[in-house]
Amino acid sequence: MTNQKKFKRQETQIWQHLQWEPSPQQLEQFNQLQYLLREWNQKINLTRLIEGNDFWISQILDSLWPIQDELKFQDKQINIIDVGTGCGLPGLAVAIALPRSSTTLIDSIYRKTSAVKEIVKELGLLSRVNVLTERIELTGQKKLHRHTFDLAIARAVAKAPVLAEYLIPFLKPTGQAVMYKGKWNDLEKKELLKALSKLKGKIDTTKSLELPERRGIRHAIRISSTMLCPGKYPRSVGIPLKRPLNNQTSDNL
Ligand SMILES: C[S@@+](CC[C@H](N)C(=O)[O-])C[C@H]1O[C@@H](n2cnc3c(N)ncnc32)[C@H](O)[C@@H]1O
């Protein structure tokens, strides 16, 4: 089998996993994203997962499987935020897959966000994808962004209690946050629940997927608010990480 045919078969497998298939324009945008990441990676170190199935499985499938629920409603206009976006993922893959959504991507590292801004421009997504260079703790306290998102997502940014403090304040009362996790166990769940009790949040669902090609197991933890998140969260820059909310004495500012 030629490499091209073999790859076509693997690509089809990815969409089968998602029970969703991109339109020709979306597929073109995913291909363009791969090309642009490759180009930018030569200038600054953005990600090592760019070629072949490193990109299609470990980036695209890994970004999209946790939002399978949203993929079923392509026409819904939703407001999404990706915190700690790094090279632009999972946010850019989600923005391409949900063409009526508006997405905000945040990272505090300027060299990453300036590359991601250029990528957004090249992909033709400027009208509905906004890139911010900022600490999540500051964005989460701004009226413009607080309680304004239907979906808040984060992959590989921090441990669950820290992530919950970053994500919950962004949610509308009906919104949900999705934490993309590699490993997940009862201890982590217990720690997350402790943090959520302070943030007035709850766990809605926990899903898992074994990525193809033995790329490991992934978990998606969906959380939401039970009532409005107390105004003191997220705490000042660096505090959520230094004193995570699962720790009894952590709540002193
Ligand atoms: C390991 S990278 C993950 C990037 C991307 N989400 C992915 O899955 O490939 C974590 C990113 O989160 C950003 N980050 C972590 N804590 C942050 C904070 N408090 N405010 C803004 N960005 C943060 C870092 O700058 C880094 O780019």
The ligand as an SDF file (V2000), in Angstrom:
LIG
                    3D

 27 29  0  0  0  0  0  0  0  0999 V2000
    2.1660   22.5500   28.0220 C   0  0  0  0  0  0  0  0  0  0  0  0
    1.4920   23.9510   27.2380 S   0  0  0  0  0  0  0  0  0  0  0  0
    0.0610   23.2850   26.5260 C   0  0  0  0  0  0  0  0  0  0  0  0
   -0.3460   24.0200   25.3000 C   0  0  0  0  0  0  0  0  0  0  0  0
   -1.5710   23.5070   24.5640 C   0  0  0  0  0  0  0  0  0  0  0  0
   -2.7880   23.6780   25.3410 N   0  0  0  0  0  0  0  0  0  0  0  0
   -1.4410   22.0720   24.1210 C   0  0  0  0  0  0  0  0  0  0  0  0
   -2.1970   21.2230   24.6000 O   0  0  0  0  0  0  0  0  0  0  0  0
   -0.5610   21.7970   23.2880 O   0  0  0  0  0  0  0  0  0  0  0  0
    0.8180   24.9200   28.5610 C   0  0  0  0  0  0  0  0  0  0  0  0
    0.6010   26.3690   28.1750 C   0  0  0  0  0  0  0  0  0  0  0  0
   -0.1880   26.9970   29.1870 O   0  0  0  0  0  0  0  0  0  0  0  0
    0.2930   28.3100   29.3670 C   0  0  0  0  0  0  0  0  0  0  0  0
   -0.0890   28.7240   30.7370 N   0  0  0  0  0  0  0  0  0  0  0  0
    0.0530   28.0050   31.8840 C   0  0  0  0  0  0  0  0  0  0  0  0
   -0.4240   28.7020   32.9340 N   0  0  0  0  0  0  0  0  0  0  0  0
   -0.8800   29.8800   32.4360 C   0  0  0  0  0  0  0  0  0  0  0  0
   -1.4910   31.0350   33.0350 C   0  0  0  0  0  0  0  0  0  0  0  0
   -1.7230   31.0870   34.3390 N   0  0  0  0  0  0  0  0  0  0  0  0
   -1.8340   32.0680   32.2260 N   0  0  0  0  0  0  0  0  0  0  0  0
   -1.6080   32.0060   30.8840 C   0  0  0  0  0  0  0  0  0  0  0  0
   -1.0370   30.9460   30.2680 N   0  0  0  0  0  0  0  0  0  0  0  0
   -0.6720   29.9030   31.0300 C   0  0  0  0  0  0  0  0  0  0  0  0
    1.8030   28.2030   29.1780 C   0  0  0  0  0  0  0  0  0  0  0  0
    2.3570   29.4420   28.8160 O   0  0  0  0  0  0  0  0  0  0  0  0
    1.8870   27.1470   28.0600 C   0  0  0  0  0  0  0  0  0  0  0  0
    1.9740   27.7490   26.7910 O   0  0  0  0  0  0  0  0  0  0  0  0
  1  2  1  0
  2  3  1  0
  2 10  1  0
  3  4  1  0
  4  5  1  0
  5  6  1  0
  5  7  1  0
  7  8  2  0
  7  9  1  0
 10 11  1  0
 11 12  1  0
 11 26  1  0
 12 13  1  0
 13 14  1  0
 13 24  1  0
 14 15  1  0
 14 23  1  0
 15 16  2  0
 16 17  1  0
 17 18  1  0
 17 23  2  0
 18 19  1  0
 18 20  2  0
 20 21  1  0
 21 22  2  0
 22 23  1  0
 24 25  1  0
 24 26  1  0
 26 27  1  0
M  CHG  2   2   1   9  -1
M  END
$$$$
